[in-house]
Amino acid sequence: PPSLPHSTSDTPFTPTPSFPFLFPSSSPISPRHLQQSQLFTFLHPFPTAVAAMKSTSPTAAVGTALVKTPYIVKFAAVALLSLSVALLFYHHPSFPSAAFSAFTSLSSPTAVAAKNSTSTALNSTSTAVNTSSTILKVKKLPPPPPSVARRTGIVDENGAMTEDFEIGEFDPSLMEELRNLRGGGEETEKKENEPKIVKYDKFKACDGSKIDHIPCLDKSERHCPDSALDCVVPMPNGYQKSLPWPRSRDEVWLHNVPDTRLVQDQGGQYSMLVKDAKISFQDGGSDQYVNLISQMVPDIDFGHHTRVALDISPGIGSFAASLFRHNVTTLLIGTKDVHKNQIQFALERGLPAMVVGFGTRRLPYASQAFDLIRSSGSGIDWTVDNGVLLLEVNRLLRAGRYFVWGGPQVDSNHELSLDDQWNEMEGLAASICWQLVKKEGNIAIWRKPLNSSCYLGREIGAQPPLCNSDEDPDNVWYVNVTACITLLPEVRNGGNVSVWPARLHSPPDRLQSIKMDAMISRKELMKAESRYWNEIIDSYVRAFHWKEQNFRNVLDMRAGFGGCEPFDTYPRSYDLIHAAGLFSDERKRCNFSTILLEMDRMLRHGGTVYIRDSLAVIGEIHEVASAMGWVVMVHDTGEGPHASWRFLVCEKRMP
């Protein structure tokens, strides 16, 4: 560089053994060569100090002469090297310890002699240098920058996306452990995640006997056949697109309910009239019935304290239809009876309903699921088998809420046999700590206790007994009913819920006791999940014009759970079926055609299916849906075209 002093001497010299690390070899090197090559590494960071040597004042003549001697070259090299090493250690504390080993050579006898001779020469020259008017000054360097903590990820401390990130440490053993837990190697996993395109032939239509087919249910119990449905359930002759809500609450198309014997045999009992290929439903006093219950027990408070109700053996759903006017969602359940297909009428009217076998197994609902449970008529003997069916109702009823029983047994003015039924029912209800709140006409209303203090205060040996402590009241799938009392939790009781509609957005206390992956922050997870789906549903409403679709009966096949057995409902039950992530979860257990044919069975003609799932499965879903006759459209999700999920909109159009 221009600031280096230029020597005109070409006299070669040999480096002394004292400083072997300064030069690449022991061959003769000229000062000019030294200046232009090796010393550049050490002198380049300090041009100011070297430039100070270039003084031309008269008082520096002696110093100038000394600069041309070999000793001053060694002095300059040692001084600058020492300064460089000191700065190196200052800025880089992790400088390899190997550098220290280089200096150990200075402690040898030869090095000591060289050091002594050199120091003598340096002492003699220091006086001359000090007399110079130019004083060597080393420029003070700025302090080192503050250390920056390592970061991993692609989001900086301000939450913004950044490309300045580091990939964290990688432990191959963790991946191997993960593969072992999944039960497959990397190659297998890679193949499973690759999109699969499987071709399907068009599915044939089932024969006429399958028009009202429910695969896994007989009259009383659930039994799934060994072979799954492999055809498309046809629609009845004369079938028309269901009437929109709320019109459907009052009338339905006659031919949409194939078996009309209920209308023919008991139309007068249920206030049904047939006119112009439609069945109309008269009020029949159900509104007055609901108002009477409200007057008997004001705390029931329909639409506020009572939001979710269960109606057992509901007829054609007139009571539930009236409760909808009071902002109460009521689920209707009943057995499959070819002579009284009440549940099919309820579904066609737009009322939530399921076909269930109420006998030896638990109903498929969690404990404390309902604010009010109602049963009317004489179709169920609640006191048989030690009251096992009423004890199942006790499991389902929320703490502190109400059971309504209506029928001729309640009215004491009837025959003696009915009085006996009432007395047995009254005694059984008292034995499980239900309080008879009100009895009027043919209606009796009991209240379940808020806690287990009454259960625990009974006499030893009292019947029915308490359930075993290891019995899970929320375990319902293929679990037999037992004649025992389910204890209420001491904390996080199901009875502590907000009134509607604040209850919709307020995580309940019992959220802390149910089974889920998260151990803490459950309430925050629920709120985040609610916001997530609110945004998705809002996008559905805007993008697909839901206000014009007239959806009423909706089934969510991935509402936090999932499964692969057929659902207990009639064909043509739902206007919209939604499934998010279902096929990714079930692809190792079920054929996609089995799931989709079951969805087709439940879907009304003119209905729609929304499927959100991964690219690995979306292609096969598309093929099966097309083979069933659905019209399929593929859309990107809100994450954009490069996301790993896709969104299918499938339409089952009227022929």
C-alpha positions in Angstrom: 0.0 0.0 0.0 1.1 3.6 -0.6 1.7 4.2 3.2 4.4 1.6 3.5 8.0 2.8 3.6 9.9 1.7 0.5 13.4 0.2 0.9 15.8 0.4 -2.0 18.0 -2.3 -0.7 17.9 -5.7 -2.3 20.4 -7.4 0.1 18.8 -10.7 1.1 18.6 -11.8 4.7 17.5 -14.9 6.4 14.9 -14.9 9.2 16.2 -15.8 12.6 14.9 -19.0 14.2 13.4 -16.9 17.0 10.5 -15.9 14.7 9.7 -18.9 12.4 6.0 -18.1 12.4 6.6 -14.8 10.7 7.7 -16.2 7.4 6.6 -19.2 5.3 10.2 -20.6 4.9 13.8 -20.0 5.9 14.9 -19.0 2.4 16.6 -15.6 1.9 14.0 -12.8 1.6 14.8 -9.3 0.5 13.4 -6.4 2.5 11.5 -5.2 -0.6 9.9 -8.7 -0.9 9.2 -8.6 2.8 7.4 -5.3 2.5 5.4 -6.2 -0.5 4.2 -9.6 0.7 4.5 -10.9 4.2 4.4 -7.7 6.3 1.3 -6.5 4.5 -0.7 -8.8 6.7 0.5 -7.1 9.9 0.9 -3.5 8.7 -2.2 -3.0 6.8 -4.5 -2.5 9.8 -2.2 0.3 11.1 -1.4 2.7 8.3 -1.2 5.7 10.7 1.6 4.2 12.8 3.6 3.3 9.8 3.1 6.6 8.1 4.5 8.3 11.2 7.8 6.7 10.5 8.1 8.7 7.2 9.2 11.9 8.9 11.8 13.9 7.0 12.8 16.5 9.6 16.5 17.0 10.4 16.2 15.8 13.9 15.1 12.4 12.7 18.3 11.7 10.7 19.6 9.2 13.1 16.2 7.5 13.3 16.1 7.3 9.5 19.5 5.6 9.4 18.4 3.1 12.0 15.3 2.2 10.1 17.5 0.9 7.3 19.2 -1.6 9.6 18.1 -5.2 10.0 17.5 -4.7 13.7 14.8 -2.1 13.3 13.0 -4.4 10.9 12.9 -7.1 13.6 11.8 -4.5 16.1 9.0 -3.3 14.0 7.9 -6.8 13.2 7.9 -7.8 16.9 6.1 -4.6 18.0 3.4 -4.8 15.4 3.0 -8.5 15.9 2.6 -8.0 19.7 0.0 -5.3 19.1 -1.9 -7.4 16.6 -2.0 -10.4 18.9 -3.1 -8.2 21.8 -6.0 -6.8 19.7 -6.8 -10.3 18.4 -7.2 -11.6 22.0 -9.2 -8.5 22.9 -11.7 -8.9 20.1 -11.7 -12.8 19.9 -11.4 -14.4 23.3 -11.8 -17.8 21.7 -8.6 -17.5 19.8 -7.2 -21.0 19.5 -4.8 -22.0 22.2 -2.5 -23.1 19.4 -1.3 -19.5 19.1 0.1 -19.7 22.6 2.2 -22.7 21.8 3.9 -20.7 19.1 5.2 -18.3 21.8 6.5 -21.1 24.0 9.4 -21.4 21.5 10.6 -18.0 22.9 11.5 -19.7 26.2 14.2 -21.8 24.6 17.9 -20.9 25.2 18.3 -19.7 21.6 15.2 -17.6 21.8 16.4 -16.0 25.1 19.8 -15.1 23.6 18.1 -13.6 20.6 15.7 -11.7 22.9 18.5 -10.3 25.0 20.5 -9.2 21.9 17.5 -7.7 20.4 16.5 -5.8 23.5 20.0 -4.3 23.7 19.6 -3.0 20.1 16.1 -1.7 20.8 17.4 0.2 23.9 20.1 1.9 21.8 17.6 2.9 19.2 14.8 4.0 21.5 16.8 7.2 22.5 17.1 8.2 18.9 13.5 7.6 18.2 12.4 9.5 21.3 14.4 12.5 20.1 12.4 12.7 17.0 9.8 15.3 16.7 7.4 12.7 15.4 6.0 10.5 18.1 4.6 7.1 17.2 1.0 7.1 18.2 -1.4 4.1 17.9 -4.9 5.1 17.0 -7.4 4.0 19.6 -9.9 1.5 18.2 -13.7 1.8 18.8 -15.1 -0.7 21.3 -16.3 -4.0 19.9 -20.0 -4.2 18.9 -22.3 -5.8 21.5 -22.8 -9.6 21.1 -26.0 -10.6 19.4 -27.9 -13.5 20.7 -28.5 -16.4 18.3 -32.0 -16.7 17.0 -33.8 -19.5 15.3 -36.9 -19.3 13.2 -38.1 -16.8 10.5 -39.8 -14.2 12.8 -37.7 -11.5 14.4 -38.3 -9.9 17.9 -40.8 -7.5 16.4 -42.9 -10.3 15.0 -41.9 -9.5 11.4 -40.8 -12.1 8.8 -37.1 -12.0 8.2 -34.5 -13.9 6.2 -31.8 -13.4 8.8 -32.2 -16.6 10.8 -30.2 -19.6 11.8 -31.3 -23.2 11.5 -31.1 -24.7 15.0 -29.1 -27.7 16.0 -30.1 -31.0 14.4 -30.1 -34.2 16.3 -30.5 -37.2 13.9 -31.4 -39.5 16.8 -34.6 -37.5 17.4 -35.8 -38.1 13.9 -35.0 -41.8 14.2 -37.0 -42.0 17.4 -39.9 -40.1 15.8 -39.9 -42.6 12.9 -39.9 -45.5 15.3 -42.9 -44.1 17.1 -44.8 -43.6 13.9 -44.0 -47.2 13.0 -42.3 -46.6 9.7 -39.1 -45.4 8.1 -38.4 -42.2 6.3 -39.0 -43.7 2.9 -42.4 -45.0 3.9 -43.4 -41.7 5.4 -42.3 -39.9 2.3 -44.4 -42.1 0.1 -47.5 -41.8 2.3 -47.3 -38.0 2.2 -47.1 -37.9 -1.6 -50.4 -37.1 -3.4 -52.0 -40.3 -4.7 -54.3 -40.4 -7.7 -56.4 -43.5 -7.6 -58.9 -44.1 -10.4 -62.4 -45.2 -9.5 -65.2 -46.6 -11.7 -68.6 -45.0 -11.4 -70.5 -46.4 -8.4 -73.8 -48.2 -9.1 -77.0 -47.3 -7.5 -78.3 -49.5 -4.6 -81.5 -51.5 -5.0 -84.8 -50.1 -3.8 -84.6 -51.8 -0.4 -81.8 -49.4 0.6 -83.9 -46.2 0.3 -84.1 -45.8 4.1 -81.0 -47.8 4.9 -79.2 -47.2 8.3 -76.2 -49.5 8.2 -75.5 -50.2 11.9 -78.8 -50.0 13.6 -81.7 -52.4 14.2 -84.7 -51.6 16.4 -82.8 -51.6 19.7 -79.1 -51.9 19.4 -76.2 -50.8 17.2 -74.5 -53.6 15.2 -72.3 -52.8 12.2 -72.1 -55.4 9.4 -68.9 -56.9 8.2 -69.2 -55.4 4.8 -69.6 -51.6 4.2 -71.9 -49.9 1.8 -70.6 -50.1 -1.8 -73.3 -48.4 -3.7 -75.1 -45.0 -3.9 -78.4 -44.9 -2.0 -81.2 -43.8 -4.5 -83.7 -41.2 -3.7 -87.4 -42.1 -3.5 -89.8 -41.6 -6.4 -91.2 -38.1 -6.4 -88.5 -36.7 -4.1 -88.2 -33.0 -4.2 -85.6 -30.6 -2.7 -86.5 -30.0 0.9 -88.4 -26.9 1.8 -86.4 -24.1 3.5 -86.5 -23.2 7.2 -88.7 -22.0 8.8 -91.3 -23.1 6.3 -90.2 -26.8 6.8 -91.0 -26.6 10.4 -94.7 -26.5 9.5 -94.9 -28.5 6.3 -92.8 -31.0 4.2 -93.1 -32.8 0.9 -95.1 -36.0 1.2 -92.8 -38.1 -1.0 -89.6 -37.1 0.8 -90.7 -39.4 3.7 -91.2 -42.7 1.9 -93.0 -44.6 4.7 -96.2 -42.6 5.4 -97.9 -45.2 7.6 -97.3 -42.8 10.6 -99.5 -40.3 8.8 -102.1 -42.9 7.8 -102.4 -44.6 11.2 -101.9 -41.8 13.6 -102.1 -38.6 11.7 -104.9 -37.3 14.0 -102.8 -38.0 17.1 -99.9 -36.0 15.9 -102.0 -33.3 14.2 -100.8 -34.0 10.6 -102.7 -33.2 7.5 -102.0 -34.3 3.9 -102.8 -31.8 1.2 -101.4 -31.0 -2.3 -98.5 -33.5 -1.9 -97.5 -32.0 1.4 -97.8 -32.9 5.0 -98.6 -30.0 7.3 -98.1 -30.0 11.1 -100.6 -28.3 13.4 -99.5 -26.8 16.7 -101.5 -29.3 18.8 -101.0 -27.4 21.9 -97.1 -27.6 22.1 -96.7 -23.9 22.5 -99.1 -23.9 25.5 -97.2 -26.9 26.9 -93.8 -25.0 26.8 -95.4 -22.0 28.4 -96.9 -24.1 31.2 -93.4 -25.6 32.0 -92.0 -22.0 32.2 -94.7 -21.0 34.6 -94.3 -24.1 36.8 -90.5 -23.6 37.2 -89.4 -20.1 36.3 -85.7 -21.0 36.9 -85.8 -23.2 33.7 -85.7 -19.9 31.8 -85.8 -21.1 28.2 -83.3 -19.5 26.0 -81.1 -18.2 28.8 -80.4 -20.8 31.6 -81.8 -23.6 29.4 -80.1 -23.7 26.0 -79.5 -27.4 25.1 -82.4 -29.9 25.6 -82.9 -33.6 24.9 -86.3 -35.0 23.9 -86.7 -38.7 24.3 -89.4 -40.5 22.3 -90.4 -37.1 20.8 -93.2 -38.0 18.4 -92.8 -35.9 15.3 -90.9 -33.1 17.1 -93.7 -30.6 17.9 -92.3 -29.9 21.4 -88.8 -29.3 19.9 -90.2 -27.1 17.2 -91.9 -24.9 19.8 -88.7 -24.7 21.9 -86.8 -23.3 18.8 -89.1 -20.3 19.1 -87.7 -19.8 22.6 -84.1 -20.0 21.4 -83.5 -23.6 22.7 -81.7 -26.2 20.6 -83.3 -29.5 21.2 -82.0 -32.9 20.1 -84.6 -35.6 19.4 -83.8 -39.2 19.8 -85.9 -42.3 19.2 -85.6 -45.9 18.1 -85.9 -47.1 14.5 -89.4 -48.2 13.9 -90.8 -48.9 10.5 -94.3 -48.2 11.8 -93.3 -44.9 13.5 -90.5 -43.3 11.6 -90.7 -40.2 13.8 -87.1 -39.3 13.6 -87.3 -39.1 9.8 -90.2 -36.7 10.0 -88.2 -34.6 12.5 -85.2 -34.4 10.2 -87.3 -33.4 7.2 -88.8 -30.6 9.3 -85.3 -29.3 10.0 -85.0 -30.5 13.6 -81.8 -32.0 15.1 -82.5 -35.7 15.5 -80.8 -39.1 15.8 -81.9 -42.7 15.7 -80.6 -44.5 18.8 -81.1 -47.7 20.6 -82.0 -46.9 24.2 -81.5 -50.1 26.0 -78.3 -51.8 27.1 -75.7 -49.3 26.0 -75.0 -45.7 27.0 -76.3 -43.0 24.7 -73.5 -41.4 22.6 -73.2 -38.2 24.6 -70.9 -36.9 27.3 -71.9 -36.6 30.9 -73.8 -33.4 31.9 -74.5 -32.5 28.3 -78.1 -31.2 28.6 -79.7 -28.5 30.6 -83.2 -30.1 30.3 -84.3 -33.7 29.4 -87.9 -34.4 28.6 -89.8 -37.6 28.1 -93.5 -37.9 27.4 -95.9 -40.8 27.0 -95.7 -44.4 28.3 -93.3 -45.9 25.9 -90.4 -46.1 28.4 -90.5 -47.9 31.7 -88.0 -45.9 33.8 -88.1 -48.1 36.8 -87.3 -51.4 35.1 -83.9 -53.1 35.8 -83.2 -51.1 39.0 -83.9 -47.9 37.2 -80.9 -48.3 34.8 -82.5 -46.0 32.1 -83.2 -43.2 34.5 -79.7 -43.5 35.9 -78.4 -43.0 32.3 -80.5 -39.9 32.1 -79.0 -38.8 35.4 -75.5 -39.1 33.8 -76.5 -36.9 30.9 -78.3 -34.2 32.9 -76.3 -31.2 34.0 -75.9 -30.6 37.7 -78.7 -28.4 39.1 -80.9 -28.8 36.0 -84.3 -30.4 35.2 -86.0 -33.6 34.1 -89.6 -33.2 32.8 -91.8 -36.2 32.7 -95.2 -36.0 31.1 -97.9 -38.6 30.6 -101.0 -40.2 32.2 -98.9 -41.8 34.9 -98.4 -38.4 36.5 -102.1 -37.6 36.9 -103.3 -39.3 40.1 -106.8 -39.4 38.9 -106.1 -42.3 36.5 -106.4 -46.0 37.2 -104.5 -47.8 40.0 -101.9 -49.4 37.8 -100.8 -45.9 36.6 -100.7 -44.8 40.2 -98.3 -47.6 40.9 -96.0 -46.5 38.1 -96.0 -43.0 39.5 -95.2 -44.2 43.0 -92.3 -46.3 41.7 -91.0 -43.4 39.7 -91.3 -41.0 42.6 -89.3 -43.4 44.9 -86.6 -44.0 42.3 -86.1 -40.3 41.7 -85.8 -39.7 45.5 -83.2 -42.4 45.8 -80.9 -40.6 43.3 -81.4 -37.3 45.2 -83.7 -35.7 42.6 -85.9 -33.1 44.1 -89.5 -33.0 42.9 -89.9 -29.3 42.2 -93.4 -29.2 40.8 -96.2 -31.5 39.8 -99.2 -30.2 37.9 -101.7 -32.1 35.8 -99.8 -34.7 33.8 -96.4 -32.9 34.1 -93.8 -33.6 36.8 -90.5 -31.7 37.1 -87.4 -32.9 39.1 -84.2 -31.1 39.7 -80.8 -32.8 39.9 -78.5 -31.8 42.8 -75.7 -29.4 42.3 -73.1 -31.6 44.0 -72.5 -35.1 45.4 -73.2 -34.3 49.1 -76.6 -36.0 49.0 -75.1 -39.1 47.3 -72.4 -39.4 49.9 -74.7 -38.8 52.8 -77.0 -41.8 52.1 -77.1 -44.8 54.3 -74.6 -47.6 53.8 -76.0 -50.1 51.4 -78.5 -47.6 49.8 -79.7 -48.4 46.3 -78.8 -47.7 43.6 -75.1 -47.8 44.5 -72.4 -45.3 43.6 -70.4 -46.0 40.4 -66.9 -47.2 40.8 -64.3 -44.4 41.1 -62.5 -45.6 38.0 -65.6 -45.5 35.8 -65.4 -42.7 33.3 -68.8 -41.0 32.8 -67.7 -39.5 29.5 -66.7 -42.9 28.0 -69.7 -43.7 25.8 -68.8 -45.6 22.7 -70.1 -49.2 23.0 -70.2 -48.9 26.8 -73.0 -50.8 28.6 -75.3 -48.9 31.0 -74.9 -49.6 34.6 -77.4 -49.2 37.5 -75.2 -46.8 39.5 -75.1 -43.2 40.4 -72.4 -41.1 38.7 -70.7 -38.8 41.2 -70.4 -35.1 40.3 -66.9 -33.5 40.3 -65.9 -31.7 43.4 -64.5 -28.8 41.4 -65.1 -27.6 37.8 -68.7 -28.7 38.0 -70.7 -28.9 34.9 -73.5 -26.9 36.5 -71.4 -23.7 36.5 -72.1 -22.2 33.1 -72.9 -18.8 31.9 -76.3 -17.8 30.6 -76.9 -17.8 26.8 -75.5 -16.2 24.7 -72.5 -15.3 26.8 -72.1 -19.0 27.3 -71.1 -19.4 23.7 -67.9 -17.5 24.1 -67.1 -18.3 27.8 -65.0 -21.4 28.3 -66.8 -23.5 31.0 -65.1 -24.7 34.2 -65.4 -28.3 33.2 -63.1 -27.7 30.3 -60.3 -28.2 32.7 -61.4 -31.7 33.5 -62.1 -33.2 30.1 -59.6 -35.2 28.1 -57.5 -33.2 25.6 -53.9 -32.9 24.6 -53.3 -29.6 26.3 -52.6 -29.5 30.1 -52.7 -25.8 30.6 -54.1 -22.8 28.7 -57.2 -24.7 27.7 -59.4 -21.6 27.9 -57.0 -19.7 25.6 -57.0 -22.7 23.2 -60.8 -22.7 23.1 -60.9 -18.9 22.4 -58.2 -19.2 19.7 -60.1 -22.2 18.1 -63.3 -20.1 18.1 -61.6 -17.2 16.4 -60.0 -19.5 13.8 -63.3 -21.0 12.8 -65.2 -17.8 13.0 -62.9 -16.4 10.3 -63.3 -19.5 8.2 -67.1 -19.5 8.5 -67.2 -15.8 7.7 -65.2 -16.5 4.5 -67.7 -19.3 3.6 -70.6 -16.9 4.0 -69.0 -14.3 1.8 -67.4 -16.5 -0.9 -70.2 -19.0 -1.3 -73.2 -16.8 -0.7 -74.5 -18.8 2.3 -77.4 -16.4 2.8 -78.8 -17.7 -0.5 -78.1 -21.4 0.2 -80.9 -21.9 2.8 -78.8 -24.5 4.8 -80.7 -25.9 7.8 -79.4 -29.4 8.7 -75.6 -29.3 9.0 -73.3 -32.1 10.1 -69.7 -31.5 11.1 -67.7 -34.7 10.8 -64.6 -33.3 12.5 -65.9 -31.4 15.5 -62.9 -32.2 17.6 -63.4 -36.0 17.4 -63.9 -38.2 14.3 -64.7 -41.8 13.5 -65.3 -44.1 10.7 -68.5 -46.1 11.5 -71.8 -45.0 9.9 -73.8 -42.3 11.7 -77.2 -43.2 13.2 -79.4 -41.3 10.9 -81.7 -41.8 7.9 -80.6 -41.2 4.3 -81.0 -37.6 3.0 -80.7 -36.0 6.4 -78.4 -33.0 5.9 -78.1 -30.0 3.6 -74.4 -29.5 4.4 -71.7 -31.8 5.6 -68.3 -30.5 6.6 -65.1 -32.4 7.2 -61.7 -30.8 8.1 -58.7 -33.1 8.4 -60.9 -36.2 8.6 -59.4 -38.2 5.7 -55.8 -37.5 6.8 -56.6 -39.0 10.2 -58.5 -42.0 8.9 -56.5 -43.0 5.8 -54.7 -45.8 7.7 -57.9 -47.3 9.0 -60.6 -46.7 6.3 -61.0 -46.7 2.6 -61.9 -43.2 1.3 -64.8 -44.7 -0.7 -66.3 -46.1 2.5 -66.4 -42.7 4.2 -67.6 -40.8 1.1 -70.4 -43.3 0.4 -71.6 -42.9 3.9 -71.5 -39.1 3.5 -73.5 -39.5 0.2 -76.1 -41.6 2.0 -76.7 -38.8 4.6 -76.5 -35.9 2.2 -79.7 -34.6 0.6 -80.0 -34.3 -3.1 -79.2 -30.6 -3.8 -76.9 -30.6 -0.8 -73.2 -29.6 -0.5 -70.1 -31.1 1.1 -67.1 -29.0 2.2 -63.8 -30.9 2.7 -60.6 -29.3 3.9 -57.6 -31.6 3.9 -54.0 -32.2 2.9 -52.6 -32.5 -0.6 -51.6 -36.0 0.1 -55.3 -37.1 0.2 -57.2 -34.5 -1.8 -56.6 -36.2 -5.2 -58.2 -39.5 -4.2 -61.1 -37.7 -2.5 -61.7 -35.9 -5.8 -61.7 -39.2 -7.7 -64.2 -40.9 -5.4 -66.5 -37.9 -5.2 -66.6 -37.7 -9.0 -67.3 -41.5 -9.3 -70.3 -41.0 -7.0 -71.7 -38.3 -9.3 -70.8 -35.3 -7.3 -69.7 -32.1 -9.0 -66.3 -31.2 -7.4 -64.5 -27.9 -7.4 -61.0 -27.4 -5.9 -60.1 -24.2 -4.1 -57.1 -22.8 -2.3 -57.4 -22.3 1.4 -56.9 -18.9 3.0 -53.1 -19.6 3.3 -52.7 -19.3 -0.5 -51.8 -21.6 -3.4 -48.5 -22.8 -1.9 -50.2 -24.2 1.3 -50.2 -27.9 2.0 -54.0 -28.1 2.3 -56.8 -27.7 -0.3 -60.5 -27.1 -0.1 -63.1 -29.1 -2.0 -66.6 -28.0 -2.6 -68.8 -30.9 -3.7 -72.4 -30.7 -4.9 -74.9 -33.5 -5.0 -77.1 -32.1 -7.6 -80.7 -33.1 -8.3 -80.9 -35.5 -11.3 
